[in-house]
């Protein structure tokens, strides 16, 4: 975590680096707390500069609903952290806080791409794993818009799972992904609501930074 702060500080400055890493930490703590709530053993967040961070689950979820619960908690808490930055930016008129809020909204929105190992892939698995098919076109579109080695890495990590689903036409453990319809609907609504909210907030802050009043 400290290495990430030092690395980002050389490029973006100290205050932005501290705030940026803090927002990632808040996101990861959402996963951490959710995993603990479900009784799973979990390690502290691990940071790699320009890659991000993750928590190490020492026990794997027993079903897709638990995986979705843990996956949703990160973007939820991370978005709340970004929104706090946004409110503080409006109060103080700080471009630094606006920039941090924008980064927070975009990072959490990016993580909602429906493709494992991103949070979105874990969330939509309880709705329908077939939604993973939507993740690759989104990833390709992002790469064509702004080429980034991280996007290639995510694609490589996601490919085996998606290819297995496409090739076999069925899941290796269907029981894992079974959930009541009400649960599927609830996660679908939460996922779409969060994605739309983040997109709107990111646009709002981007416009403010591009055209300050």
C-alpha positions as CSV (number, residue, x, y, z in Angstrom):
1,X,0.0,0.0,0.0
2,X,2.8,2.4,0.9
3,X,4.7,1.4,-2.3
4,X,1.6,2.4,-4.3
5,X,1.4,5.8,-2.6
6,X,5.1,6.5,-3.3
7,X,4.7,5.3,-6.9
8,X,1.6,7.4,-7.7
9,X,3.1,10.4,-5.9
10,X,5.9,10.7,-8.4
11,X,3.4,11.1,-11.2
12,X,0.3,12.7,-9.6
13,X,1.6,14.4,-6.4
14,X,1.4,13.3,-2.8
15,X,-2.1,14.4,-1.8
16,X,-3.7,12.8,-4.9
17,X,-1.7,9.6,-4.4
18,X,-2.8,9.3,-0.7
19,X,-6.4,9.9,-1.6
20,X,-6.4,7.6,-4.6
21,X,-4.9,4.7,-2.6
22,X,-7.3,5.4,0.3
23,X,-10.2,5.1,-2.1
24,X,-8.9,1.7,-3.3
25,X,-8.4,0.6,0.3
26,X,-12.1,1.6,1.1
27,X,-13.2,-0.5,-1.9
28,X,-11.2,-3.5,-0.7
29,X,-12.4,-3.2,2.8
30,X,-15.9,-3.6,1.5
31,X,-15.0,-7.0,0.3
32,X,-13.1,-7.8,3.5
33,X,-16.0,-6.9,5.8
34,X,-18.5,-8.8,3.6
35,X,-16.4,-11.9,3.6
36,X,-16.1,-11.8,7.4
37,X,-19.9,-11.3,7.6
38,X,-20.3,-14.6,5.7
39,X,-17.9,-16.3,8.0
40,X,-15.0,-16.7,5.5
41,X,-11.4,-16.3,6.4
42,X,-9.8,-13.5,4.5
43,X,-6.4,-11.8,4.3
44,X,-5.6,-8.1,4.3
45,X,-5.7,-6.2,1.0
46,X,-2.7,-6.6,-1.3
47,X,-1.6,-3.6,-3.5
48,X,0.3,-3.6,-6.7
49,X,0.9,-0.1,-8.3
50,X,-0.9,0.4,-11.6
51,X,-2.7,-2.9,-11.2
52,X,-4.9,-2.3,-8.2
53,X,-5.5,-4.3,-5.1
54,X,-7.4,-7.4,-4.0
55,X,-8.1,-9.4,-0.9
56,X,-7.1,-13.0,-0.5
57,X,-10.0,-15.3,0.4
58,X,-8.6,-18.2,2.4
59,X,-11.9,-20.0,2.1
60,X,-13.9,-20.0,-1.1
61,X,-17.6,-19.1,-1.1
62,X,-20.0,-22.0,-1.0
63,X,-22.4,-20.6,-3.6
64,X,-22.8,-17.8,-6.2
65,X,-25.0,-15.7,-3.9
66,X,-22.2,-15.5,-1.3
67,X,-19.7,-14.7,-4.1
68,X,-22.0,-11.9,-5.4
69,X,-22.5,-10.5,-1.9
70,X,-18.8,-10.2,-1.4
71,X,-18.3,-8.9,-4.9
72,X,-21.0,-6.2,-4.5
73,X,-19.7,-4.9,-1.2
74,X,-16.5,-3.5,-2.7
75,X,-18.1,-1.3,-5.3
76,X,-20.8,-0.3,-2.9
77,X,-18.4,0.9,-0.2
78,X,-16.0,2.3,-2.8
79,X,-18.7,4.3,-4.4
80,X,-19.7,5.7,-1.0
81,X,-16.1,6.8,-0.4
82,X,-16.1,8.5,-3.8
83,X,-19.4,10.2,-3.0
84,X,-17.9,11.6,0.2
85,X,-15.1,13.1,-1.8
86,X,-17.7,14.6,-4.2
87,X,-19.6,16.2,-1.3
88,X,-16.4,17.5,0.2
89,X,-15.3,18.9,-3.2
90,X,-18.6,20.8,-3.6
91,X,-18.3,22.2,-0.1
92,X,-14.6,23.2,-0.4
93,X,-14.5,23.9,-4.2
94,X,-11.4,21.7,-4.3
95,X,-10.3,20.4,-7.8
96,X,-8.2,17.8,-6.0
97,X,-11.2,16.3,-4.3
98,X,-13.2,16.5,-7.5
99,X,-10.4,14.6,-9.2
100,X,-10.4,11.9,-6.5
101,X,-14.2,11.6,-6.7
102,X,-14.0,11.1,-10.4
103,X,-11.3,8.5,-10.1
104,X,-13.4,6.7,-7.4
105,X,-16.5,6.7,-9.6
106,X,-14.6,5.4,-12.7
107,X,-12.7,2.7,-10.8
108,X,-15.8,1.3,-9.2
109,X,-17.7,1.5,-12.5
110,X,-14.9,-0.3,-14.3
111,X,-15.0,-3.0,-11.7
112,X,-18.7,-3.6,-12.6
113,X,-17.8,-5.0,-16.1
114,X,-19.5,-8.4,-16.0
115,X,-16.4,-10.4,-16.4
116,X,-14.4,-12.4,-13.8
117,X,-12.0,-11.6,-12.1
118,X,-13.7,-8.2,-11.9
119,X,-16.4,-7.7,-9.3
120,X,-19.0,-7.4,-11.9
121,X,-18.4,-11.0,-13.1
122,X,-18.8,-12.2,-9.5
123,X,-22.0,-10.2,-9.0
124,X,-23.8,-11.3,-12.2
125,X,-22.9,-14.9,-11.7
126,X,-25.9,-15.3,-9.4
127,X,-28.1,-13.6,-12.0
128,X,-26.8,-15.7,-14.9
129,X,-23.2,-16.7,-15.7
130,X,-24.1,-16.1,-19.4
131,X,-23.9,-12.4,-18.7
132,X,-20.1,-13.0,-18.8
133,X,-20.4,-13.0,-22.6
134,X,-21.2,-9.3,-22.4
135,X,-17.9,-8.6,-20.6
136,X,-15.6,-9.3,-23.5
137,X,-17.1,-6.8,-25.9
138,X,-17.0,-4.2,-23.2
139,X,-13.4,-5.0,-22.5
140,X,-12.5,-4.9,-26.2
141,X,-14.2,-1.6,-26.6
142,X,-12.3,-0.1,-23.7
143,X,-9.0,-1.4,-25.1
144,X,-9.7,0.1,-28.5
145,X,-10.7,3.4,-26.9
146,X,-7.8,3.5,-24.5
147,X,-5.2,0.7,-24.9
148,X,-3.9,-0.6,-21.6
149,X,-1.9,-3.7,-20.7
150,X,-4.2,-4.2,-17.6
151,X,-7.2,-4.8,-19.9
152,X,-5.2,-7.5,-21.7
153,X,-4.3,-9.1,-18.4
154,X,-8.0,-9.2,-17.3
155,X,-9.0,-10.7,-20.7
156,X,-6.4,-13.4,-20.3
157,X,-7.5,-14.2,-16.8
158,X,-11.2,-14.3,-17.8
159,X,-10.8,-16.2,-21.0
160,X,-10.6,-19.8,-19.6
161,X,-13.8,-19.5,-17.6
162,X,-15.8,-17.9,-20.5
163,X,-14.4,-20.3,-23.0
164,X,-15.4,-23.3,-20.8
165,X,-18.9,-22.0,-20.5
166,X,-19.1,-21.4,-24.3
167,X,-17.5,-24.8,-25.2
168,X,-19.5,-27.0,-22.8
169,X,-22.8,-25.0,-23.0
170,X,-23.2,-25.7,-19.3
171,X,-21.6,-24.9,-16.0
172,X,-19.3,-27.4,-14.3
173,X,-21.2,-27.0,-11.0
174,X,-24.8,-25.9,-11.7
175,X,-25.7,-26.3,-8.1
176,X,-23.2,-23.5,-7.2
177,X,-25.1,-21.0,-9.3
178,X,-28.7,-21.8,-8.2
179,X,-30.5,-19.1,-6.3
180,X,-34.2,-18.1,-5.8
181,X,-35.7,-15.8,-8.4
182,X,-36.1,-13.1,-5.8
183,X,-32.4,-13.2,-5.1
184,X,-31.5,-13.0,-8.8
185,X,-33.9,-10.0,-9.3
186,X,-32.5,-8.2,-6.2
187,X,-28.9,-8.5,-7.3
188,X,-29.8,-7.5,-10.9
189,X,-31.5,-4.4,-9.6
190,X,-28.6,-3.5,-7.3
191,X,-26.1,-4.1,-10.0
192,X,-27.9,-2.0,-12.6
193,X,-28.7,0.8,-10.1
194,X,-25.1,1.1,-9.0
195,X,-23.8,1.0,-12.6
196,X,-26.2,3.7,-13.7
197,X,-25.5,5.8,-10.6
198,X,-21.8,5.6,-11.1
199,X,-22.0,6.5,-14.8
200,X,-24.1,9.6,-14.0
201,X,-21.8,10.7,-11.2
202,X,-18.7,10.2,-13.3
203,X,-20.2,12.2,-16.1
204,X,-21.3,15.0,-13.7
205,X,-17.8,15.3,-12.1
206,X,-16.1,15.1,-15.5
207,X,-18.1,17.9,-16.8
208,X,-17.3,20.0,-13.8
209,X,-13.6,19.4,-14.2
210,X,-13.7,20.1,-17.9
211,X,-15.9,23.2,-17.5
212,X,-15.5,24.7,-14.0
213,X,-18.2,27.2,-13.1
